[in-house]
Amino acid sequence: MGTDLPPPEGTPIGIQAFKKLDLSTANSSIVPLVVATPETIYCVGTAFCISSIGLWVTARHVLEGRGGAIELQKQNKGSHLAILWVGSGAGQDVPSLIGGTVPVSAFARHPASGSDLAILKTKRSSFNFPALTLSAALPVVGTPIVGAGYPQIDIKSTGGNGQRRNLNITPNLHTSSGRVLQLYKDGRDKFKDLDGNFTGKLPTVCFETSARFDSGMSGGPVLDHKNTVCGVISTGLEQSLGGAHDTSFVSGTPYIFMLNVRYGKGSEKTTTVYELAERGYVPTDESFERLRMTDDGKDVHLYYDAPGQPRQQ
């Protein structure tokens, strides 16, 4: 699969370009996921870049859940799913160079596993977005983490036209820190439906943290102390009366590597994030060397190192 993958699209944005344009690397790799209409922009969640060929990860429920992107698209004719580039490091006003939507050409999830993960492929952009580094390992209990996303943002247009709008984003990128409280190596609330597919809140590997992740941050990355992505924000619960801390749940990264990516003219070809990482298209840390994925023609099997012992999913 994927022997004739295209080279990375667009023009890389180097360090000097970021300084000259007052751009923020974080705001360029972690973006609002939106449904854009000719009149307005609805923010449905957060996505983050994992490859400069235009690959982004988000939470599956951001697309398919109640009030999610698919439902909004059905309610708004002429709308499209897109990432919103808000890569400004200078206040909240987004320069007209940025402030535009980059349409999503395709998305995929892994329905059999029921994971709260999805991958997006954006259409060709004039820039390469900086990609975050993925970890294939699970964090251990006590690991300090930080999650990033766009909670309940307000998007107002201040001019511009076409796909390049002048926008004001309030608030901008938000972060929340905490520690890993508990690992769920076999998922939470895991059961199968009548078709044999796994369902439940988080039926695949996930973990609980003490960080607070508000609505709109779903799909954002969770970074460990090495600044590598160790999870994807799924749900957050406010601190209960008398509680010691907030609670949030995060999807583990191993299942990201199982996701399919379509490419080629008409998107008729398919590869996986795992293969893209093997070929250097997706940045990973050293833990990827311990990850193994096999395909027997019927099922995809993922082998990864959990803290303390290898496990099979």
VENFENHU-V580122 format. One record per backbone hydrogen bond with DSSP energy under -1.0 kcal/mol. CO is the residue of the C=O (numbers start at 0). NH is the residue of the N-H. Records with the same first field share a line. If there is no record, write none. Layout:
CO: NH / NH
This chain:
1: 4
10: 127
13: 17
14: 18
15: 19
16: 20
17: 22
21: 88
23: 27
24: 28
25: 29
28: 48
30: 46
31: 83
32: 43 / 44
33: 81
34: 41
35: 79
39: 36
41: 34
44: 32
46: 30
47: 56
48: 131
50: 53 / 54
53: 121
54: 49 / 50
55: 119
56: 47
57: 117
58: 61
59: 62 / 63
60: 64
61: 68
62: 69
64: 67
67: 71
68: 72
69: 73
70: 74
71: 75
75: 78
79: 35
80: 103
81: 33
82: 101
85: 87
86: 23
91: 168
94: 97
98: 164
99: 84
101: 82
102: 122
105: 120
107: 118
109: 113
111: 197
114: 116
117: 57
118: 107
119: 55
120: 104 / 105
132: 228
133: 284
139: 142
142: 179
144: 177
145: 222
146: 175
148: 173
153: 169
155: 167
158: 165
160: 163
163: 160
165: 157
166: 93
167: 155
169: 153
173: 148
175: 146
177: 144
178: 209
179: 141
181: 207
183: 186 / 205
190: 198
192: 195
196: 192
198: 190
201: 187
204: 251
205: 183
206: 249
207: 180 / 181
208: 247
213: 216
214: 151
216: 219
217: 45
219: 232
220: 147
221: 229 / 230
222: 145
223: 226
227: 223
228: 134
230: 221
231: 250
232: 218
234: 248
236: 246
239: 242
246: 236
247: 208
248: 233 / 234
249: 206
250: 231
252: 255
253: 256
254: 257
255: 258
256: 273
258: 272
260: 270
262: 268
263: 266
268: 262
270: 260
271: 275
272: 276
273: 277
274: 278
275: 280
276: 279
282: 133
284: 287
285: 288
286: 289
287: 290
291: 302
293: 300
298: 295
300: 293
301: 312
302: 291
303: 310
308: 305
310: 303
